[in-house]
Amino acid sequence: MKNFKNIAVFFFIFWMNFAFACDACKLQQPKITQNFTHGVGPQGQFDWIIVSAIAVITIFTLVFSIKFLMKPGEKDKNHIKNLILN
């Protein structure tokens, strides 16, 4: 387990190096997205609409994923979830 923890920490630190934008990309980004991504950011109003729609869909999916993970709502004893949870 200790070896797994060391590997996880290594990959987390390694991943953090690539998670944020480099200095050259920061100069090309709009103020709002300056540290988040590489490359150029949204250029026009339509691009911001697309980014906003994707953010809403992502948050909606996350909320319902957590909701149904915590309380699936199935009471049947033969439901497939009971093969995993029991």
C-alpha positions in Angstrom: 0.0 0.0 0.0 2.9 2.4 0.7 4.3 1.7 -2.7 0.9 2.6 -4.3 0.8 5.8 -2.3 4.3 6.8 -3.5 3.4 6.1 -7.1 0.1 8.1 -6.8 2.0 11.1 -5.3 4.6 10.9 -8.1 1.9 10.8 -10.8 -0.1 13.7 -9.1 3.0 15.9 -9.1 3.9 14.9 -12.6 0.4 15.6 -13.8 0.3 19.0 -12.1 3.2 20.1 -14.3 1.0 19.6 -17.4 -2.3 20.7 -15.9 -1.7 24.4 -16.1 -0.8 26.6 -19.0 2.8 27.5 -19.8 4.0 31.1 -19.9 3.6 31.4 -23.7 0.1 30.1 -23.6 -0.9 32.5 -20.8 -0.2 35.4 -23.1 -2.6 34.0 -25.7 -5.5 33.3 -23.3 -8.3 35.7 -22.3 -8.1 36.9 -18.7 -10.7 34.4 -17.4 -9.0 31.2 -18.8 -5.4 32.4 -18.5 -4.1 29.6 -16.2 -6.3 26.7 -17.3 -5.4 25.5 -20.8 -2.7 25.5 -23.4 -3.2 27.2 -26.8 -5.5 30.0 -27.6 -8.7 30.4 -25.7 -12.2 31.2 -26.8 -12.0 33.9 -29.5 -15.6 35.1 -30.0 -19.0 35.3 -28.3 -20.1 32.0 -29.9 -17.1 30.3 -28.4 -18.0 31.5 -24.9 -21.6 30.2 -25.4 -20.1 26.7 -26.3 -17.8 26.8 -23.3 -20.7 27.8 -21.0 -23.0 25.1 -22.3 -20.3 22.4 -21.8 -19.7 23.7 -18.3 -23.4 23.4 -17.5 -23.6 19.9 -18.9 -20.5 18.8 -17.0 -21.9 20.2 -13.7 -25.3 18.6 -14.4 -23.7 15.2 -15.1 -21.5 15.4 -12.0 -24.4 16.2 -9.7 -26.5 13.4 -11.0 -23.6 10.9 -11.0 -23.0 11.6 -7.3 -26.7 11.5 -6.5 -27.3 8.1 -8.1 -24.0 6.8 -6.7 -25.0 7.6 -3.2 -28.7 6.6 -3.4 -29.4 4.5 -6.5 -33.1 4.0 -5.6 -33.3 0.4 -6.5 -34.9 -1.8 -3.8 -35.2 -5.1 -5.6 -33.0 -7.9 -4.0 -32.2 -9.3 -7.5 -30.9 -6.0 -8.8 -27.4 -6.2 -10.3 -26.0 -3.5 -7.9 -26.4 -6.1 -5.1 -23.9 -8.4 -6.8 -21.3 -5.6 -6.4 -22.4 -3.9 -3.1 -23.0 -7.1 -1.1 
